[in-house]
Amino acid sequence: MIPLSKDLLQYISSLNQYSEHPLAEAVVKYGKENNVTLTRVSILQAVAGKGVIGTVGDLKVALGNSKLLEQLSISIDEKLLSQVTAEQEKEKQYLYSCGPKAVGYVTILMLSKRQV
């Protein structure tokens, strides 16, 4: 597992701080455990079944599936898309963009209570 950069973790934790979704809560908890300062998000929009969009500082950030990024006309590099597709068999993937281009993805491992 590659650790998230502090900036990226701040962006996605900040986006998720307003959500009651269990995965969003887990992301925020992880951010707080890693001493990330949550930033106010303006123009926050949740898109059912796709993800979340918001402005963190001066940067428009989207976190969600490929359908969300396509809806927003955000370009997804073929190499990045193939990496995400390969990983999707194992875990839950969220693509993220900062501005008009997808720049990476985040993997969230979902464990059952028995595995914890």
N, C-alpha and C positions, 0 to 999 in steps of 0.2 A: 504494500500500500504506500502510495506517495502522499506525504503530508500536504495539506492545503497551505497555500501562502496565507499570511495574515490578512492581506487585503481581500483576497477571494473569500476567505472565511468570514470576514467582516461583512462583505456584500451579501452573501447568501444567508448569514445569520440575521442580518438587519432586515432583509426581505421577508424572512420567515417569522419574525418576532410577533407579528400580528395574527398569525394563524393558529387555529386550534387543532390542526391536522397532526396526528401522532408523528409523522416523519418530520414535519416542520419543527415541532417541539423538540425532537431529538437533535436536529441541526442547531437550534438555538442553544440547547443545553451543552452540546459539544463546543460551540463557540465560546460560551461563558467559561467552561472548564479550561479553555485555552486562552483566557484573559483577553478576549476580543471585546472591544467597546461597541455596543450596538448603536448604530447611527439612525437618526430619523429618516424615514423614507417618505418621499412625496410622490403623489400620483401612483399609489399602489393599486394594482388591479389583479385579482385572482381570476384565472380562466379555468372554469370547471373541466376537470379531466386532462388539463394540459400543463398548468403551471402558474407562475406568478411573474408579474412585471412591475418594476418600480424604478424610481430615480433615487439613487443613493449618492448624496452630494450632488455633483454635476453630471454623473454618469448614469445613463439608462441601462438597467441590468434586467435580463430575463433569465429565469431558471425554470426549466420544464422539459417536456419531451419534444421530439423533432416536429410534431404537428404545430406546437406553439411557435417555434422559430420560423417555420414555413409561413404560418399565418401572419407573422410580423415582417415577412420578407427579409429575414436574416439569413445570410449565406452560411452554409455548413460545408466545410472542406470535406472532400470524399474520404481522405485518410482518417479524419476525426470521426466521420460517420461510420466507417468500417470498424474502428476501434470500439465505438459505442455498441454497435450491433454484435460484435464478438463477445463483449462483456455482458450483454443483456440476458444471456442464457443463465448467468449465475446470480446477478444482483439487480437492484433497481438503479437505473441510470437517469441522471438529469443533465441535460446539456445546459451550458450557460453562455450568455453573450454579454459583452461589455461594448455597447455601441452597435454598429450594423453587422458585426461578424461573430459567429460562434467561436469561442476561444478555448473551450475545453468541456470536460464533463466531470461530474461528481458521482461516485458510487456510494450508495447507502445499503449496507448489509442489514437485512431484516432478520432478527433472530426470534425464534419462538421463546416463550417463557421457560420452556424446558432446557433450552440451549444456554440461557444466561447463567 
